[in-house]
Amino acid sequence: MQLKKLNDKSIDQLFEAILTLKDIEECYIFFDDLCTVNEIQSLSQRLEVARMLGKGNTYNQIEAETGASTATISRVKRCLNYGNEGYKMTLDRLGR
């Protein structure tokens, strides 16, 4: 996990702050202050790419539907195949 290289109190604080959010409305409020619109869209795009890869969609289908570059799709696929199963864990919990 690359994030372990960055493991420090400020990142722990960020994750703890996210864990305090109670609902989607609070997420919108917090992330609106924390991130740019493009940053939030990039994160949500990666999650959608992971969902679509898990459903067996092709790169062309994913690119057409999400606008994700093949580089982004490849990066997400690499995480799905060799990562820490964070996408799988989250998508399973969402029932998707």
JOZI-V485223 format. One record per pair of residues at least 12 apart in sequence whose ideal C-beta (glycine too) atoms are under 7 Angstrom apart, sorted by sequence separation. I is the first residue (numbers start at 1). J is the second residue. If there is no record, write none. Layout:
i=<I I>
j=<J J>
This chain:
i=<49 59 49 48 49 45 45 49 53 49 53 46 50 49 53 46 50 50 54 51 50 51 1>
j=<62 73 66 66 68 66 68 72 76 73 77 72 76 76 80 76 80 87 91 91 91 96 84>
